[in-house]
Amino acid sequence: MNISVKTSYALHAIFDLATQPLDQPVKIADIARRQEIPQKFLELILADLRDAGLLHSHRGKMGGYVLSRPAHLISLGDIIRVIEGPLALVPCVSPRSPMR
C-alpha cells in the first residue's frame, strides 16, 4: 500500500507529539519546523486527527496539540485510517464498509 504525503505528514506529526509530555501542548509551528511540514497543510491534518479523537487541542497563548492518550495506545492503522480511510484491500471486506 502506498501512502499519501498527507498520511506521511500525519505520521510524522504524531511521532513528534509522542516525544513530548502529554501535559504540555505543542504549537503547530514547532511541529511544522521540526518535521519540515508546511504549516497550513499541517493545520488541516491535525484538525482531522483531533476530530477523530487522536489529539486534543488547547487554545490560547500556551495552547497547541497533545495526544489524547499515551502513544503506545495509538496504532499506525489508527492514523492511516483517519487520513486514508479503511485499510481493507477490497472495500466490501472492511468492517466499516457500507456494503456489509
C-alpha positions in Angstrom: 0.0 0.0 0.0 1.3 3.4 -0.9 0.5 6.2 1.5 -0.1 9.8 0.5 2.1 12.7 1.5 -0.8 13.8 3.8 -0.6 10.4 5.6 3.2 10.6 5.8 2.9 14.1 7.4 0.2 12.8 9.8 2.5 10.0 11.0 5.4 12.4 11.4 3.3 14.8 13.4 2.0 12.0 15.7 5.6 10.7 16.2 6.7 14.3 17.1 3.9 14.7 19.6 4.7 11.2 21.1 8.1 12.6 22.1 6.5 15.4 24.1 5.0 15.3 27.6 1.2 14.6 27.5 0.5 17.7 29.7 2.4 20.2 27.6 0.6 21.4 24.4 2.9 21.7 21.3 2.4 24.5 18.9 1.7 23.7 15.2 4.6 25.9 14.2 7.1 23.9 16.3 5.9 20.6 14.8 6.0 22.1 11.3 9.5 23.3 11.7 10.9 20.1 13.3 9.2 17.8 10.8 9.6 20.1 7.8 5.8 20.1 7.0 4.1 23.2 5.5 2.2 24.8 8.5 -1.1 25.4 6.7 -1.2 21.8 5.5 -0.3 20.6 9.0 -3.2 22.6 10.5 -5.7 20.6 8.3 -4.1 17.3 9.2 -4.1 18.0 12.9 -7.7 19.1 12.7 -8.6 15.7 11.1 -6.7 13.8 13.8 -8.4 15.9 16.5 -11.8 15.3 15.1 -11.1 11.5 15.0 -10.2 11.7 18.7 -6.5 11.0 18.4 -5.5 14.5 19.6 -6.7 17.2 21.9 -6.3 20.9 21.1 -5.8 23.7 23.6 -6.4 27.3 22.7 -4.6 30.4 23.8 -1.0 31.6 24.2 0.1 28.4 25.8 -2.1 26.3 23.5 -1.3 23.6 21.0 -1.9 19.9 20.5 -1.3 16.9 22.7 -2.1 13.2 22.1 -5.4 12.2 23.5 -3.9 9.0 25.0 -0.5 7.5 25.6 1.4 7.0 22.3 1.6 3.2 22.8 -2.2 3.1 22.6 -2.3 4.8 19.1 -1.6 2.4 16.2 -0.2 3.3 12.8 -3.5 1.9 11.5 -5.5 4.4 13.6 -3.6 7.2 12.0 -3.7 5.9 8.4 -7.5 5.2 8.7 -8.2 8.8 9.7 -6.4 10.1 6.6 -6.8 7.4 4.0 -9.9 5.6 5.1 -10.4 1.8 5.5 -7.3 -0.4 5.2 -9.0 -3.4 3.6 -7.7 -4.4 0.1 -11.3 -4.7 -1.1 -13.8 -2.3 0.4 -16.5 -4.9 0.9 -14.4 -6.8 3.4 -13.8 -3.8 5.7 -15.8 -3.9 8.9 -16.6 -0.2 8.2 -17.8 -0.7 4.7 -21.3 0.4 3.8 -21.6 -2.7 1.6 -21.6 -5.1 4.6 
